[in-house]
Amino acid sequence: MKRMKSLLALGLALAMAAFCLTGCSGSSEKEAESEAVEETYIASQAGGSITWPEGLDTSATFASQLDEASGTLYVVFNSVQNRFTNYFTPAGDSITVTSYATSEKDTATTQYLVTLWEEAEGGRAYVNGHTIEFATGGDCATATFDGLTPGKNYKIGIAYMSGVYRISGGLSVSGLSSAQALEADTNTEAA
């Protein structure tokens, strides 16, 4: 009986050791969290184009204009860091984003993110799982945000992982019923 308890304790100890060792796959918990976040990004697909509407100041630091006839919001950004559009309202349950950007230095920032935020009591709230990843090579790419509530107000955030370098480019958001235009920001300094 004593020997059986010892064997059982040894077997239990070995099982625990094996469980602990298989739990260590060589990656840290932070890396696992980072990978989980990356999995929620929506990949953009190469292609699409943006034709700026007449009257939009494409030299502004950050400006937007709504083409009511097509339901498309145009946004231009020049030498900026993180920015947000004003609110817009989708016409249906999805919107399509077409965007391109370049960074100040070719390898400084190779990708940027376009995030979706909804109007919430007292401010804005990130819409979970609604982040599109774009490359900064200067070529247009397109992706879609699905699962939106028609009639609800949303805004787009432009972000990337660099506090030093800036990006320039533009985006269009189609499938809108209305949008609040930004006043053209012609200041070339960081805002």
Secondary structure by P-SEA (a helix, b strand, c coil): caaaaaaaaaaaaaaaaaaaaaacccccaaaaaaaaaaaabbbbbcbbbbbbcccccccccccccccccccbbbbbbcccccccccbbbbcccbbbbbbcccccccccccbbbbbbbcccccbbbbcccbbbbbbcccbbbbbbbcccccccccbbbbbcccccbbbbbcccccccccccccccccccccc
